[in-house]
Amino acid sequence: MQIEPTALPGLLLITPRRHGDARGFFAESWSRARMAEHGIDIDFVQDNHSLSASAGTVRGLHFQAPPHAQAKLVRCGRGALRDVAVDIRRGSPSYGRWVAVELSFENARQLLVPAGFAHGFVTLRPDTEIVYKCSDYYAPETEGAIRWDDPEIGIDWGLPEGSAPVISDKDAAAPRLSEIDSPFAHEG
């Protein structure tokens, strides 16, 4: 298993090894013991699976506030997506900065998104599935969102020039980062 840091502290790119032959492949996508060897100690309690029928579907940017803040381990089950995480920890040197990585069935990469980051993605192919582990249960009373196209954050979603994303009304109406009181504080 390959673990690489990203430009944002705590946000990790994880690539499991695939063992393949003529039948296909086998991969260990999560191992508590292997992660602990790398100092990652997260108790995942819920798995989520989402399908987006159209390429260009944007979901996010979402987070859950304490006491139900979630770390997420995100991977692509089918298709391809551009996965985005934004640091929303008050006082963090990287507050408001973002990282985007392509996750696909073919590249097997996963993004470990710690609590204190807003998360979202855009699908790059039709019928894309995203599968992710969460470190706390869904708690609607603590959910929050930041506008996907907040100009102060300036995320490059990789959408073709002039194309409109497929987005929910709820995500389109989310506030900008400057309009929320982030429930997360930088520790360190």
C-alpha positions in Angstrom: 0.0 0.0 0.0 1.4 3.4 -1.0 0.6 6.4 1.2 1.5 9.9 -0.1 1.0 13.3 1.6 -0.8 16.0 -0.4 -0.2 19.8 -0.3 -2.6 20.0 2.7 -1.4 18.5 6.0 -3.4 15.4 7.0 -4.9 14.9 3.6 -3.4 11.6 2.2 -3.5 9.8 -1.1 -3.6 6.1 -0.6 -3.1 3.5 -3.4 -3.6 -0.1 -2.5 -1.7 -2.8 -4.3 -3.7 -4.8 -6.8 -2.8 -8.5 -7.3 -4.1 -9.5 -10.7 -4.2 -12.3 -13.2 -6.4 -13.4 -16.1 -9.5 -13.5 -13.8 -9.1 -9.9 -12.6 -7.6 -8.5 -9.4 -7.7 -8.6 -5.6 -6.9 -5.5 -3.5 -7.0 -4.8 0.2 -8.7 -1.3 0.3 -8.5 -0.9 4.0 -6.6 -2.5 6.8 -6.6 -1.1 10.3 -3.3 -2.8 11.1 -1.6 -1.6 8.0 -2.8 2.0 8.5 -1.7 1.9 12.2 1.8 1.1 10.9 1.7 4.5 9.2 0.3 6.4 12.2 -3.3 6.4 10.9 -5.8 5.4 13.6 -9.3 6.0 12.5 -12.3 3.9 13.5 -14.6 3.8 10.5 -18.2 3.1 11.4 -20.2 3.6 8.2 -19.8 2.9 4.5 -21.6 5.0 1.9 -22.1 4.3 -1.8 -23.3 6.9 -4.3 -24.1 6.7 -8.0 -24.1 9.7 -10.4 -25.7 9.0 -13.7 -24.3 11.9 -15.6 -20.7 13.1 -16.1 -20.3 16.6 -14.7 -22.4 15.9 -11.6 -21.0 17.9 -8.7 -21.7 16.9 -5.1 -20.5 19.1 -2.3 -18.8 20.7 -0.6 -20.1 18.9 2.5 -19.0 18.4 6.1 -20.4 17.3 9.5 -19.6 19.4 12.6 -18.5 18.2 16.0 -19.6 16.2 17.9 -20.3 14.1 14.7 -17.4 15.3 12.6 -16.3 12.7 10.0 -13.0 11.6 8.5 -13.6 9.9 5.1 -11.7 7.4 3.0 -13.0 7.9 -0.5 -12.5 5.7 -3.6 -14.1 5.2 -7.0 -16.0 1.9 -7.5 -16.7 2.5 -11.2 -16.0 5.3 -13.6 -13.9 8.4 -12.6 -14.2 11.5 -10.5 -12.3 14.5 -9.4 -12.3 14.5 -5.6 -11.9 17.7 -3.8 -11.1 18.6 -0.2 -10.9 22.1 1.3 -9.3 22.9 4.7 -11.9 24.7 6.8 -10.0 24.5 10.2 -9.9 28.1 11.6 -6.3 29.1 12.3 -4.9 26.5 9.9 -2.0 27.8 7.7 -3.9 26.2 4.8 -7.3 27.5 5.7 -9.4 27.8 2.5 -6.9 26.0 0.3 -8.0 22.9 -1.7 -6.6 19.8 -3.3 -8.2 17.8 -6.1 -7.2 14.3 -7.2 -8.6 12.0 -9.9 -9.9 8.8 -8.5 -10.9 6.1 -10.9 -11.7 2.4 -11.0 -8.5 2.0 -13.0 -6.0 3.9 -10.8 -7.4 2.5 -7.5 -6.4 5.6 -5.6 -8.2 6.7 -2.4 -8.3 10.0 -0.6 -8.2 10.1 3.2 -10.1 13.3 4.1 -9.7 14.2 7.8 -12.4 15.8 9.9 -12.0 19.6 9.5 -12.2 19.5 5.7 -15.1 20.1 3.4 -15.4 17.4 0.7 -16.9 17.2 -2.7 -16.5 15.7 -6.2 -17.4 16.0 -9.8 -18.0 12.9 -12.0 -15.8 12.6 -15.1 -17.8 9.8 -16.7 -21.4 8.6 -16.8 -22.5 6.1 -14.2 -19.7 6.9 -11.7 -19.8 5.3 -8.3 -18.1 6.7 -5.2 -17.7 4.5 -2.2 -16.4 5.9 1.1 -15.9 5.1 4.7 -16.9 7.5 7.5 -15.6 7.8 11.0 -19.0 8.8 12.5 -22.6 8.1 11.6 -24.7 10.5 9.5 -26.2 13.1 11.8 -28.3 15.5 9.7 -28.5 18.1 12.6 -24.7 18.6 12.2 -24.4 18.7 8.4 -22.9 21.7 6.7 -22.0 22.8 3.3 -19.9 25.4 1.4 -20.8 26.6 -2.1 -19.0 24.5 -4.7 -18.1 27.5 -6.8 -17.0 29.9 -4.0 -14.8 32.4 -5.9 -12.7 33.0 -2.8 -11.7 29.3 -2.8 -11.4 29.1 -6.6 -11.6 25.3 -7.1 -10.8 24.1 -10.6 -13.4 21.4 -11.0 -12.1 20.4 -14.4 -15.5 21.0 -16.1 -15.3 21.5 -19.8 -15.4 25.2 -20.8 -19.0 26.5 -20.9 -20.6 23.3 -19.5 -23.0 23.6 -16.6 -22.7 21.0 -13.8 -25.5 18.8 -12.6 -26.0 20.0 -9.1 -28.7 19.8 -6.4 -30.6 22.9 -5.4 -29.3 22.5 -1.9 -25.7 22.5 -3.0 -26.3 25.4 -5.3 -27.7 27.5 -2.4 -24.9 26.7 0.0 -23.1 29.7 1.6 -19.6 30.8 0.8 -16.8 29.9 3.2 -16.6 33.5 4.4 -20.3 33.3 5.4 -20.0 30.4 7.8 -18.5 30.2 11.3 -16.4 27.1 10.8 -17.0 24.6 13.7 -13.4 23.3 13.3 -10.2 24.7 14.8 -6.6 23.9 13.8 -4.8 21.9 16.4 -1.1 22.2 16.3 
